[in-house]
């Protein structure tokens, strides 16, 4: 494997400002099922968690089970179709991310997300970030492993021909931070909710994307 450093980015809340849009659509879907859920619940309790696992948690909490796997799939497909419509109208990139990516253009990079590949691709196109990543888009749905399991990030590292210790994960959600650390990678937490969220021990905290290039260079200098 190459000893060159690589960057692995989460999508929602890290590259694109899609989490509030997703929170609204998940709330609509859960309320249709009679499962009490507000957009703020996603933002405070489930941010970064894949839809099937949010549904599992709500079913367990409220003692209600969706009938079968086919119904679950249909619910998710309907939710994602509505989300795409909302994204077409409202989605934008995270402030400062294009400038940060330009500054870090020397490093191989990819997107690794708990969302479906179709959603990742659409997010990149709508936000204008597609040229930065090309085909290097990796979805948990494609490999059957979701964060906080480290498998998705390890898959991405292998695709970039980089050893885990030479990968830097940039993520905003606790599941992604845990995944990166479990994979043996360096982790940068873009913490936009520092009033209620704590950066885990061993991770680097930033609050805006303007800080990202300097922290990446700091990590590489310290471990090269």
C-alpha positions in Angstrom: 0.0 0.0 0.0 1.1 3.6 -0.7 2.4 5.6 2.2 0.8 8.7 0.8 -1.7 10.4 3.0 -5.4 10.3 2.0 -8.5 12.1 3.2 -11.8 10.4 3.8 -14.8 12.7 4.1 -18.3 12.1 5.5 -21.0 13.7 3.3 -24.0 14.8 5.4 -23.1 17.7 7.7 -19.5 17.5 6.6 -19.5 18.3 2.9 -23.1 19.3 2.4 -25.7 20.9 4.6 -28.2 18.1 4.2 -28.9 17.0 7.8 -31.7 19.4 8.5 -33.4 18.4 5.3 -33.0 14.7 6.1 -34.3 15.3 9.7 -37.5 16.8 8.4 -38.2 13.9 6.0 -37.4 11.2 8.5 -39.8 13.0 11.0 -42.6 13.0 8.4 -42.1 9.3 7.7 -42.0 8.2 11.3 -45.1 10.2 12.2 -47.0 8.5 9.4 -46.2 5.2 11.2 -47.4 6.6 14.5 -43.9 6.8 15.9 -43.4 10.1 17.7 -40.4 11.9 16.1 -39.3 15.5 15.6 -36.6 16.8 13.3 -34.7 17.9 16.4 -34.6 14.2 17.6 -32.5 13.4 14.5 -30.2 16.3 15.0 -29.6 15.6 18.7 -29.9 11.7 19.0 -29.5 10.1 15.6 -27.3 12.4 13.4 -25.3 10.3 11.0 -27.3 7.1 11.8 -28.7 5.2 8.8 -32.5 5.2 8.4 -33.0 1.5 9.1 -31.3 1.9 12.5 -33.3 4.9 13.4 -36.4 2.9 12.6 -35.2 0.0 14.7 -34.6 2.3 17.7 -38.0 3.9 17.5 -39.8 0.6 17.2 -38.0 -0.7 20.3 -38.7 2.5 22.2 -42.4 2.6 21.4 -43.2 -1.1 21.2 -44.4 -1.0 17.6 -43.0 -3.1 14.7 -43.3 -2.3 11.0 -44.9 -5.4 9.5 -42.2 -6.7 7.1 -38.9 -6.0 5.4 -40.7 -5.0 2.1 -42.7 -2.4 3.9 -39.6 -1.0 5.5 -37.9 -0.8 2.1 -40.9 1.0 0.6 -41.0 3.5 3.5 -37.3 4.3 3.0 -37.7 4.6 -0.7 -40.6 7.1 -0.3 -38.7 9.1 2.3 -35.6 9.3 0.0 -37.7 10.3 -3.0 -39.2 13.2 -1.0 -35.7 14.0 0.3 -34.3 14.3 -3.2 -37.1 16.8 -4.1 -36.2 18.8 -1.1 -32.5 18.6 -1.9 -33.0 19.9 -5.4 -34.6 23.0 -3.9 -32.5 23.6 -0.8 -29.2 21.8 -0.7 -25.9 23.6 -0.5 -22.3 22.9 0.5 -21.0 23.4 4.0 -19.5 26.9 4.3 -15.8 27.0 3.4 -15.5 23.5 2.1 -14.6 24.3 -1.5 -11.8 26.6 -0.3 -10.5 23.8 2.1 -10.6 21.2 -0.7 -8.7 23.5 -3.0 -6.1 24.0 -0.3 -5.8 20.2 0.1 -5.7 19.4 -3.6 -2.4 17.4 -3.3 -4.0 14.6 -1.3 -6.2 11.8 -2.6 -9.7 11.9 -1.2 -13.0 10.3 -1.2 -16.5 10.4 0.3 -17.6 7.6 2.6 -21.2 7.9 3.9 -23.9 5.9 5.6 -26.3 7.1 2.9 -27.1 5.3 -0.3 -24.8 5.9 -3.3 -27.6 7.6 -5.3 -27.9 10.2 -2.5 -24.2 10.8 -2.2 -23.9 11.3 -5.9 -26.8 13.7 -6.0 -25.4 15.6 -3.0 -22.1 16.1 -4.8 -23.7 17.2 -8.0 -26.2 19.7 -6.4 -23.5 21.2 -4.2 -21.0 21.6 -6.9 -18.5 19.3 -5.1 -18.6 16.4 -7.7 -15.4 17.5 -9.5 -13.5 17.2 -6.2 -14.2 13.5 -5.7 -15.1 12.0 -9.1 -16.0 8.3 -8.7 -14.5 8.1 -5.3 -17.8 7.8 -3.5 -18.4 4.9 -1.1 -21.7 4.0 0.5 -22.4 1.7 3.4 -25.4 0.4 1.5 -23.0 -0.9 -1.2 -20.9 -2.9 1.1 -23.4 -3.8 3.8 -21.5 -2.2 6.7 -22.6 1.0 8.5 -20.7 3.4 10.8 -19.8 3.1 13.6 -18.4 -0.2 12.3 -15.0 0.6 10.8 -15.6 -1.4 7.7 -16.8 1.4 5.5 -13.7 3.5 6.2 -11.4 0.5 5.8 -13.0 -0.2 2.4 -12.4 3.4 1.4 -8.8 3.3 2.5 -8.2 0.2 0.4 -9.8 1.8 -2.6 -7.5 4.8 -2.2 -4.5 2.4 -1.8 -3.7 3.9 1.6 -2.9 2.2 4.9 -5.3 3.2 7.7 -2.6 5.0 9.7 -2.1 7.3 6.7 -5.8 8.2 6.4 -7.5 11.2 7.9 -11.2 11.0 8.5 -13.2 14.2 8.5 -16.7 13.7 10.0 -19.3 15.6 12.0 -21.2 12.8 13.7 -20.4 10.6 16.6 -20.9 7.4 14.6 -18.3 8.5 12.1 -15.8 9.6 14.7 -16.1 6.2 16.4 -15.8 4.5 13.1 -12.6 6.3 12.1 -11.0 5.7 15.5 -11.9 2.0 15.4 -10.3 1.8 11.9 -7.0 3.1 13.3 -7.2 6.4 11.4 -6.6 10.0 12.4 -9.9 11.8 13.0 -11.0 15.4 12.6 -14.3 16.4 14.2 -16.0 19.3 12.4 -18.0 20.2 15.5 -20.7 22.7 14.6 -22.7 22.0 17.8 -20.0 22.5 20.4 -22.6 23.7 22.9 -23.9 20.1 23.2 -21.4 17.8 21.6 -17.9 16.8 22.8 -15.0 15.8 20.6 -13.8 12.3 21.6 -10.4 11.9 23.2 -7.8 11.4 20.5 -9.7 13.3 17.8 -8.9 16.8 16.5 -11.7 19.4 16.8 -12.4 22.2 14.4 -15.4 24.5 14.2 -15.2 25.7 10.6 -13.8 24.3 7.4 -11.4 27.3 7.2 -9.4 25.5 10.0 -9.2 22.1 8.1 -6.1 22.6 6.0 -3.9 23.6 8.9 -5.1 20.7 11.1 -4.5 18.2 8.2 -0.9 19.5 7.8 -0.4 19.4 11.6 -1.4 15.7 11.7 0.8 14.7 8.8 3.8 16.6 10.2 3.3 14.9 13.6 3.1 11.4 12.2 5.4 11.4 9.2 
